[in-house]
Each structure stands twice: as structure tokens, then as C-alpha cells.
Amino acid sequence: MKIMDEDGEVIAIASDDHTLIGGHHRLAVAASLGKTLFWRDTGEPVKLDQFFKHYGSSLRHTA
């Protein structure tokens, strides 16, 4: 599954269970800039708030 930013650019790749495979840094930068991120396949927003609260600053577990 691919994660896109507001401009439609793919910034990260995750497995079907939302484990990040690549793009950890780009995802963190986009999130810190307050960009809205979307799942490319469904168009649904990627919810990082719960992720950051649960896992802290590490993006290596799940999106």
C-alpha cells in the first residue's frame, strides 16, 4: 500500500497490515509539516495521531 501526500506524490510504502516498508523519513517530515496523507488505494486519510501517541516518534512499526 502506498501513502500519498496532498499533492499526490507517493512518500511511503506500507504492507497490507500498515507496517512501513519504506519512506520513514519522508513520512515523518510530511507529518511534521502538517500535511494530510492518504492511502493511495482507498483515498482514506492516514491517521498518524494514534500512531505517534502509541509508538512515540518511531515510524518503523505501523502507519
N, C-alpha and C positions, 0 to 999 in steps of 0.2 A: 504494500500500500504506500502511496506517495502522499507527502504533505506539501501543500502549496501555500504560498503567501497571497496577499491581496492582489498582487499583480499577475497571478497565475504562474509564477515561477516555482518549480519544484525545488524545495530546500532541504527535504529529508526523506528518507525511506524507512518504512517500518514493516515488520512482519504482520501477518494476519492477527496476531494476538497483541499488536501495538508495541512490540519490542523494537526499539530503534536499531536499525542496521547501519545507517549512515546519515551524515548531516547533523551530528550532535551540536557542533559549534554554530552552524548556521541557524539551527532551530533555537538555540539559546539566545543568539543575537536578535533574531526576529521577535522572540517573546519579550526580550528586554526593551525593545523599541516599541512594544505595544501593538505590533501588527496582528491582525486577525489571520489565523492559519486555518486551512481547510483540508479535509480528506479529499483527494482528487477523485476517488471512485464514487463517493456519495455526495460530495459538496457540503457535508456537515462540518461545522466548526470543530477544530481540535481543542479540547478542553485541557489546558495546561495548568490551570489553577489548582485543581485537586492533585495533579501530579507533583507540582512543586511543593505543596504542603506536605504530601505524604513522603516524598523521596528527597526533599531538600533541594540542593542545587544540581544534583547529578541527573543527567538526561540519558543515562545508559540503561535504564530499566524499562520504562514504558512511556508512551505518549498518551 
